[in-house]
Amino acid sequence: MKNVLGVVNLVNEPDNLEELTYKRSMASVPFGARYRLIDFVMSSMVNSGMVNVAVFAHTKYRSLMDHLGSGKEWDLNRKRGGLFILPPAVDEIREIVKGDLYHFYAHRDYFYRSTQDYVLITRSHMVCNIDFTEVYEHHRLSGADITMIYKDMEEDDFSHSRRILLNPLGQVKDIQDHTGRLKSGKVSMEMFLMKKDLLLDLVETSLAQGYDHLVRDAVMKNADRLKINAFPYQGYLGVINTIQAYYHHSMNLLNPSIWKDLFSRPGLIYTKIKDEPPAKYTQHSNVKNAMIANGCVIEGEVENCILFRGVKVRKGAVLRNCIVLQNCDIQENVSVENAILDKDVMINSGRVLKGAVTAPFVASKKKVI
């Protein structure tokens, strides 16, 4: 797939992750003990043979740039092609609220200079492990103008997603917006494959008509004249753009079959490497069904939890059904249940925190409780 340009579009992503995105973009939200959300789509692109990947950053992208760096972990630190991080090219603050087509147009030189004939546009909040080569072959053989990737799912009460309807030929008949009520079990993964020339034409035509959103305007308003095919994705999918979805899909990782499906098939998921010692378990620790990253020190009880790097659980502390991000410090005799703790949170001795499965307690970054 060296003839396909990868684009991770972060402009105006639907975001209801509350405290988790106060100081970071949704693409850089930690997930799965050592990863970030953007790692999944980036790794899928690289595993599919793409050598030119652009990340259209939008707001709060400092941590994202720190995480991606030169793209070395994804083998994208190249002399030709490789990783490009494109911040919004705006002259005034109010222009940053414009749609993604405006930002594509502002960086149109990037598209013109790339040697690829096709472009794959994705979002960062779709947690999946997908082989894009199958999508590419399906697109070429079908003769479609655009190929949209979708997933057959049951009703998802946790996230906001677009539903689509297909005709008997497998072509997209209707696409709802995130606030629509289309009765369909087919969820759009916000991934579109098309010719680069077609994308540039849609960008200029839509902007000339006063429209500036890719899906809502360029795709949905032209559905009657474009041949939009749909490709079914069969693997695990987590649409993570709400706190409830983040908590639900994180807890699903404790299921070994889901973990294996997401992290090892069809390819591995790559992330920024940090060298830390293995997790340490003392004689008083008691750990059941947990994902614990390196650098952790466990002296208390941990059950059904995901702990990121450098977390300390002191003697007598009890964690159940929790997601604890990097370098949190859980002091002695603390009890926490159904919670999400952002980075560098400290919980002082004797505190009791309890959320609900449908509404977990969330502590913002560097908070002291």
PAGU-544044 format. One record per residue (C-alpha): chain; z negated, y, x; residue number from 1. Coordinates in Angstrom, 1 decimal. Each point is the difference from the previous one (the first is absolute). Layout:
<atoms>
ATOM  chain       w       v       u  resi
ATOM      A       Z       Y       X   NUM
...
</atoms>
This chain:
<atoms>
ATOM  chain       w       v       u  resi
ATOM      A     0.0     0.0     0.0     1
ATOM      A     0.7     2.4     2.9     2
ATOM      A     2.5     1.7    -2.4     3
ATOM      A    -2.9     1.1    -2.3     4
ATOM      A    -2.1     3.1     0.5     5
ATOM      A    -3.6    -0.3    -1.2     6
ATOM      A    -1.6     2.9    -1.8     7
ATOM      A    -3.7     0.0    -1.0     8
ATOM      A    -0.2     2.8    -2.5     9
ATOM      A    -3.5     1.5    -0.3    10
ATOM      A     1.0     3.1    -1.9    11
ATOM      A    -1.8     0.4    -3.4    12
ATOM      A    -1.4    -3.6     0.0    13
ATOM      A    -2.1    -0.7    -3.1    14
ATOM      A    -3.6     0.2     1.4    15
ATOM      A    -3.2    -0.6    -1.9    16
ATOM      A    -2.0    -1.4     3.0    17
ATOM      A    -2.5     2.8    -0.3    18
ATOM      A    -2.5     0.1     3.0    19
ATOM      A     2.3    -2.3     2.0    20
ATOM      A     2.7     2.7     0.2    21
ATOM      A    -2.0     3.2     0.2    22
ATOM      A     0.7     0.2     3.7    23
ATOM      A     2.9    -2.4     0.6    24
ATOM      A     3.4    -0.9    -1.6    25
ATOM      A     0.2    -3.1    -2.1    26
ATOM      A     2.2    -1.6     2.6    27
ATOM      A    -2.9     0.0     2.5    28
ATOM      A    -2.7    -1.4    -2.3    29
ATOM      A    -1.7    -3.0     1.7    30
ATOM      A     0.6    -3.4    -1.6    31
ATOM      A    -0.8    -3.6     0.9    32
ATOM      A    -2.7     0.5     2.7    33
ATOM      A     2.4     1.4     2.7    34
ATOM      A     3.2     1.3    -1.6    35
ATOM      A     1.4     3.1    -1.7    36
ATOM      A     2.1    -0.1    -3.2    37
ATOM      A     3.1     1.1     1.8    38
ATOM      A    -0.2    -3.0     2.4    39
ATOM      A     1.3    -2.4    -2.7    40
ATOM      A     3.3     1.7    -0.7    41
ATOM      A     0.5     1.0     3.6    42
ATOM      A    -0.5    -3.6     1.2    43
ATOM      A     2.3    -1.3    -2.7    44
ATOM      A     2.8     2.4     1.2    45
ATOM      A    -0.5    -1.0     3.7    46
ATOM      A    -0.2    -3.7    -0.9    47
ATOM      A     3.3     0.4    -1.9    48
ATOM      A     1.8     1.3     3.1    49
ATOM      A    -0.1     3.8    -0.6    50
ATOM      A     0.0     2.1     3.2    51
ATOM      A     0.0     3.5    -1.5    52
ATOM      A    -2.9     1.0    -2.3    53
ATOM      A    -0.9     3.5    -1.3    54
ATOM      A    -3.3     0.9    -1.6    55
ATOM      A     0.3     3.1    -2.2    56
ATOM      A    -3.5     1.4     0.3    57
ATOM      A    -1.3     2.4    -2.6    58
ATOM      A    -3.6     1.1     0.1    59
ATOM      A    -3.2    -1.0     2.0    60
ATOM      A     2.0    -2.0     2.5    61
ATOM      A    -2.0     0.5     3.1    62
ATOM      A    -1.7    -3.4    -0.2    63
ATOM      A     3.4    -1.6    -0.8    64
ATOM      A     1.6     1.5     3.2    65
ATOM      A    -3.0    -1.3     2.0    66
ATOM      A     0.4    -3.5    -1.5    67
ATOM      A     3.7    -0.3     0.5    68
ATOM      A     0.2     1.7     3.4    69
ATOM      A     3.3    -0.8     1.7    70
ATOM      A     0.6    -3.1    -2.2    71
ATOM      A    -0.8    -2.4     2.9    72
ATOM      A    -1.9    -2.5    -2.1    73
ATOM      A     3.1    -0.4    -2.3    74
ATOM      A     2.4    -0.1     3.0    75
ATOM      A     1.4     3.4    -1.1    76
ATOM      A    -0.5     1.9     3.3    77
ATOM      A     3.7     0.0     0.9    78
ATOM      A     2.5     2.2     1.8    79
ATOM      A     2.4    -0.2    -2.9    80
ATOM      A    -1.3    -0.1    -3.5    81
ATOM      A    -3.7    -1.1    -0.3    82
ATOM      A    -2.7     1.9    -2.0    83
ATOM      A     0.4     3.5    -1.3    84
ATOM      A    -2.8     1.9    -1.7    85
ATOM      A     1.5     2.9    -1.9    86
ATOM      A    -2.6     2.5    -1.3    87
ATOM      A     1.1     2.3    -2.9    88
ATOM      A     2.4     2.7     1.2    89
ATOM      A    -1.3     2.9    -2.1    90
ATOM      A    -0.2     3.7     0.6    91
ATOM      A    -2.5     0.7    -2.8    92
ATOM      A    -3.0    -2.0    -1.3    93
ATOM      A     1.3    -0.1    -3.6    94
ATOM      A     3.1    -1.9     1.2    95
ATOM      A    -2.1    -3.0     0.9    96
ATOM      A    -0.4    -0.8    -3.7    97
ATOM      A     3.7    -0.5    -0.4    98
ATOM      A     1.4    -3.5    -0.5    99
ATOM      A     1.1    -2.5     2.6   100
ATOM      A     3.7     0.9    -0.4   101
ATOM      A    -0.8     3.5     1.3   102
ATOM      A    -1.6    -1.5     3.1   103
ATOM      A     2.9    -2.5     0.5   104
ATOM      A     2.3     3.0    -0.1   105
ATOM      A    -2.1     1.9     2.5   106
ATOM      A     0.3    -2.9     2.4   107
ATOM      A     3.6    -0.9    -0.8   108
ATOM      A     0.9     0.3     3.8   109
ATOM      A    -2.0    -3.1     0.5   110
ATOM      A     2.1    -2.0    -2.4   111
ATOM      A     3.3     1.4     1.4   112
ATOM      A    -1.0    -0.9     3.6   113
ATOM      A    -1.1    -3.6    -0.8   114
ATOM      A     2.7    -2.6     0.6   115
ATOM      A    -1.1    -2.3    -2.9   116
ATOM      A     2.2    -0.2    -3.2   117
ATOM      A    -2.8    -1.1    -2.4   118
ATOM      A    -3.4     1.4    -0.7   119
ATOM      A    -3.1    -1.7    -1.4   120
ATOM      A    -2.5     2.4    -1.7   121
ATOM      A    -3.5    -1.2    -0.6   122
ATOM      A    -3.5     1.2    -0.7   123
ATOM      A    -3.2    -0.7     1.9   124
ATOM      A    -2.3    -1.2    -2.7   125
ATOM      A     1.8    -3.3    -0.8   126
ATOM      A    -1.9    -2.7     1.9   127
ATOM      A     2.3    -2.9     0.5   128
ATOM      A     1.8    -2.1     2.6   129
ATOM      A     3.7     0.0    -0.8   130
ATOM      A     3.2    -1.2     1.8   131
ATOM      A     2.4     2.9    -0.5   132
ATOM      A     2.9    -2.1     1.4   133
ATOM      A     0.2    -1.8    -3.3   134
ATOM      A     0.1     3.3    -1.9   135
ATOM      A     2.8     1.2     2.4   136
ATOM      A     2.1    -3.1    -0.6   137
ATOM      A    -0.5     0.2    -3.7   138
ATOM      A     1.0     3.7     0.0   139
ATOM      A     3.2    -0.6     2.0   140
ATOM      A     1.2    -3.0    -2.1   141
ATOM      A    -0.8     1.6    -3.3   142
ATOM      A     2.0     3.1     0.7   143
ATOM      A    -2.8     2.2    -1.5   144
ATOM      A    -0.3     3.7     0.7   145
ATOM      A    -3.8    -0.3     0.1   146
ATOM      A    -2.3    -3.1     0.2   147
ATOM      A    -3.5     0.4    -1.2   148
ATOM      A    -2.7    -2.5     0.9   149
ATOM      A    -2.4    -1.0    -2.8   150
ATOM      A    -2.8    -2.5    -0.6   151
ATOM      A    -0.8    -2.0    -3.2   152
ATOM      A    -3.6     0.7    -0.7   153
ATOM      A    -2.5    -0.3    -2.8   154
ATOM      A    -1.6     3.1    -1.4   155
ATOM      A    -1.6     1.9     2.8   156
ATOM      A    -2.9     2.2    -1.2   157
ATOM      A    -0.9     1.1     3.5   158
ATOM      A     3.0     2.0     1.3   159
ATOM      A     2.7     2.4    -1.1   160
ATOM      A     3.5    -1.5     0.3   161
ATOM      A     3.5     0.4    -1.5   162
ATOM      A     1.2    -2.7    -2.4   163
ATOM      A     3.7    -0.8    -0.2   164
ATOM      A     2.3    -1.8    -2.5   165
ATOM      A     3.0    -2.1     1.0   166
ATOM      A     3.1    -1.0    -1.8   167
ATOM      A     1.3    -3.6    -0.1   168
ATOM      A     2.0     0.6     3.2   169
ATOM      A    -3.1     0.9     1.9   170
ATOM      A     0.8     3.7     0.2   171
ATOM      A    -2.6     2.7    -0.6   172
ATOM      A     0.3     1.2    -3.6   173
ATOM      A    -3.0     2.4    -0.2   174
ATOM      A    -2.7     1.3     2.3   175
ATOM      A    -3.2     1.6    -1.3   176
ATOM      A    -2.0     2.6     1.8   177
ATOM      A    -3.6    -0.8     1.1   178
ATOM      A    -1.3     1.4    -3.2   179
ATOM      A     2.4    -1.9    -2.3   180
ATOM      A    -0.8    -2.9    -2.4   181
ATOM      A     3.0    -2.2     0.6   182
ATOM      A    -0.9    -3.6    -1.0   183
ATOM      A     1.2    -2.0     3.0   184
ATOM      A    -1.5    -2.4     2.4   185
ATOM      A     2.3     1.2     2.8   186
ATOM      A    -1.6     2.5     2.4   187
ATOM      A     2.1     2.2     2.3   188
ATOM      A    -1.1    -0.3     3.6   189
ATOM      A     1.5     3.5     0.7   190
ATOM      A     2.4    -1.5     2.5   191
ATOM      A     3.7     0.9    -0.2   192
ATOM      A     2.9    -1.1     2.2   193
ATOM      A     3.2     1.9     0.0   194
ATOM      A     2.8     1.4     2.1   195
ATOM      A    -1.1     3.0     2.1   196
ATOM      A     3.0     2.0    -1.3   197
ATOM      A    -1.1    -0.6    -3.6   198
ATOM      A    -3.5     1.2     0.8   199
ATOM      A     1.2     3.2     1.5   200
ATOM      A     2.3     0.6    -2.9   201
ATOM      A    -2.8    -0.6    -2.5   202
ATOM      A    -2.2     2.4     2.0   203
ATOM      A     2.5     2.9     0.0   204
ATOM      A     1.2    -0.6    -3.6   205
ATOM      A    -3.5    -0.2    -1.5   206
ATOM      A    -1.3     3.1     1.9   207
ATOM      A     3.1     2.0    -1.1   208
ATOM      A    -1.0    -0.9    -3.6   209
ATOM      A    -3.6     1.1     0.5   210
ATOM      A    -1.5    -3.5     0.4   211
ATOM      A    -2.0    -1.1     3.0   212
ATOM      A    -1.5    -3.5    -0.6   213
ATOM      A     1.7    -3.1     1.2   214
ATOM      A    -1.0    -2.5    -2.7   215
ATOM      A    -0.5     2.2    -3.0   216
ATOM      A     3.1     2.1     0.6   217
ATOM      A     2.5    -1.4     2.4   218
ATOM      A    -0.4    -3.7    -1.2   219
ATOM      A    -1.2     0.1    -3.6   220
ATOM      A     2.3     2.8    -1.1   221
ATOM      A     3.0    -1.7     1.6   222
ATOM      A    -0.8    -3.6    -1.2   223
ATOM      A     3.0     0.1    -2.5   224
ATOM      A     2.6     0.7     2.7   225
ATOM      A    -1.5    -2.0     3.0   226
ATOM      A    -0.2    -3.7     0.3   227
ATOM      A    -3.7    -0.6     0.6   228
ATOM      A    -0.8    -3.7     0.7   229
ATOM      A    -3.5    -1.4     0.1   230
ATOM      A    -1.3    -2.4     2.6   231
ATOM      A    -3.1    -2.2    -0.9   232
ATOM      A    -2.8    -0.2     2.6   233
ATOM      A    -1.9    -3.3    -0.1   234
ATOM      A    -3.0     0.7     2.4   235
ATOM      A    -3.3     1.6    -0.5   236
ATOM      A     0.0     3.7    -1.0   237
ATOM      A    -2.8     2.5    -0.2   238
ATOM      A     0.9     3.4    -1.5   239
ATOM      A    -2.9     2.1     1.5   240
ATOM      A    -0.1     3.6    -1.3   241
ATOM      A    -3.4     0.0    -1.8   242
ATOM      A    -3.5    -0.8     1.1   243
ATOM      A    -0.2    -3.0    -2.4   244
ATOM      A     3.3    -1.4     1.4   245
ATOM      A    -1.3     0.4     3.6   246
ATOM      A    -3.2    -1.8    -0.8   247
ATOM      A     1.7    -2.8    -2.0   248
ATOM      A     2.7    -0.8     2.6   249
ATOM      A    -2.5     0.3     2.9   250
ATOM      A    -2.2    -2.6    -1.7   251
ATOM      A     3.0    -2.2    -0.5   252
ATOM      A     0.4    -0.3     3.8   253
ATOM      A    -3.1    -2.2     0.0   254
ATOM      A     2.2    -2.7    -1.7   255
ATOM      A     1.4    -2.0     2.9   256
ATOM      A     3.4    -0.7    -1.7   257
ATOM      A     0.5     3.7    -0.7   258
ATOM      A    -1.0     1.0     3.5   259
ATOM      A     2.5    -2.5     1.5   260
ATOM      A     2.8     1.1    -2.3   261
ATOM      A    -0.5     3.7     0.8   262
ATOM      A    -0.6    -0.1     3.7   263
ATOM      A     2.1    -2.8     1.4   264
ATOM      A     3.0    -0.6    -2.3   265
ATOM      A     2.8     0.7     0.6   266
ATOM      A    -1.1     1.9     3.1   267
ATOM      A    -3.2     1.4     1.5   268
ATOM      A    -1.5     3.4    -0.8   269
ATOM      A    -0.5     2.3     3.0   270
ATOM      A    -2.4     2.8     0.5   271
ATOM      A    -1.5     2.3     2.6   272
ATOM      A    -1.9    -2.1     2.6   273
ATOM      A    -3.6     0.9     0.9   274
ATOM      A    -1.8    -2.0     2.7   275
ATOM      A    -3.6    -0.8    -1.2   276
ATOM      A    -2.3    -2.9     0.6   277
ATOM      A    -0.3    -2.8    -2.6   278
ATOM      A    -2.3     0.3    -3.0   279
ATOM      A    -3.6    -0.8     0.8   280
ATOM      A    -2.2    -2.1    -2.3   281
ATOM      A    -3.7    -0.2     0.6   282
ATOM      A    -2.3    -2.9    -1.0   283
ATOM      A    -1.2     1.9    -3.1   284
ATOM      A     3.6     0.7    -1.3   285
ATOM      A     1.4    -1.8    -3.0   286
ATOM      A     3.7     0.4    -0.7   287
ATOM      A     2.0    -1.6    -2.9   288
ATOM      A     3.7     0.5    -0.9   289
ATOM      A     0.6     3.1     2.0   290
ATOM      A     2.7     1.7     2.2   291
ATOM      A    -1.7     1.5     3.0   292
ATOM      A     1.9     1.9     2.7   293
ATOM      A    -0.8     0.1     3.7   294
ATOM      A    -2.8     2.3     1.3   295
ATOM      A    -2.3    -0.6    -3.0   296
ATOM      A    -3.7    -0.9     0.4   297
ATOM      A    -1.4    -2.1    -2.8   298
ATOM      A    -3.8    -0.4    -0.3   299
ATOM      A    -0.4    -0.1    -3.8   300
ATOM      A     1.8    -1.7    -3.0   301
ATOM      A     3.7     0.5    -0.7   302
ATOM      A     1.7    -1.7    -3.0   303
ATOM      A     3.5     0.5    -1.4   304
ATOM      A     0.6     3.0     2.2   305
ATOM      A     2.6     1.6     2.3   306
ATOM      A    -1.3     1.7     3.0   307
ATOM      A     2.1     2.1     2.4   308
ATOM      A    -0.4     0.5     3.7   309
ATOM      A    -3.4     1.1     1.3   310
ATOM      A    -2.1    -0.4    -3.1   311
ATOM      A    -3.8    -0.6     0.5   312
ATOM      A    -2.0    -1.9    -2.6   313
ATOM      A    -3.7     0.2     1.0   314
ATOM      A    -2.7    -2.5    -0.6   315
ATOM      A    -0.9    -0.5    -3.7   316
ATOM      A     3.1     1.8    -1.3   317
ATOM      A     2.0    -1.7    -2.7   318
ATOM      A     3.7     0.7    -0.8   319
ATOM      A     1.8    -1.6    -2.9   320
ATOM      A     3.5     0.6    -1.2   321
ATOM      A     0.5     3.0     2.3   322
ATOM      A     2.7     1.5     2.1   323
ATOM      A    -1.5     1.7     3.1   324
ATOM      A     2.3     2.1     2.2   325
ATOM      A    -0.2     0.6     3.7   326
ATOM      A    -3.3     0.8     1.8   327
ATOM      A    -2.2     0.1    -3.1   328
ATOM      A    -3.7    -0.5     0.7   329
ATOM      A    -2.0    -1.9    -2.7   330
ATOM      A    -3.7     0.4     0.9   331
ATOM      A    -2.9    -2.4    -0.6   332
ATOM      A    -0.8    -1.3    -3.5   333
ATOM      A     2.9     1.7    -1.6   334
ATOM      A     1.7    -1.7    -3.1   335
ATOM      A     3.6     0.9    -0.8   336
ATOM      A     2.1    -1.7    -2.7   337
ATOM      A     3.6     0.7    -1.3   338
ATOM      A     0.6     3.0     2.3   339
ATOM      A     2.6     1.5     2.3   340
ATOM      A    -1.4     1.8     3.0   341
ATOM      A     2.4     2.2     2.0   342
ATOM      A    -0.1     0.4     3.8   343
ATOM      A    -3.3     1.1     1.8   344
ATOM      A    -2.2    -0.2    -3.1   345
ATOM      A    -3.7    -0.5     0.7   346
ATOM      A    -2.3    -1.5    -2.6   347
ATOM      A    -3.7     0.6     0.8   348
ATOM      A    -2.7    -2.7    -0.2   349
ATOM      A    -1.1    -1.2    -3.4   350
ATOM      A     2.9     1.5    -2.0   351
ATOM      A     1.4    -2.0    -3.0   352
ATOM      A     3.7     0.7    -1.1   353
ATOM      A     1.7    -1.8    -2.7   354
ATOM      A     3.4     0.5    -1.6   355
ATOM      A     2.0    -2.0    -2.5   356
ATOM      A     3.0    -2.2     0.6   357
ATOM      A     2.2     2.2    -2.2   358
ATOM      A    -1.5     3.2     1.5   359
ATOM      A    -1.3    -0.6     3.6   360
ATOM      A    -2.3     2.5     1.6   361
ATOM      A     2.0     2.1     2.6   362
ATOM      A    -1.6     1.8     2.9   363
ATOM      A     2.2     2.6     1.8   364
ATOM      A     0.5     0.2     3.7   365
ATOM      A    -3.0     0.7     2.3   366
ATOM      A    -2.4     0.2    -3.0   367
ATOM      A    -3.7    -0.6     0.6   368
ATOM      A    -1.8    -1.6    -2.9   369
</atoms>
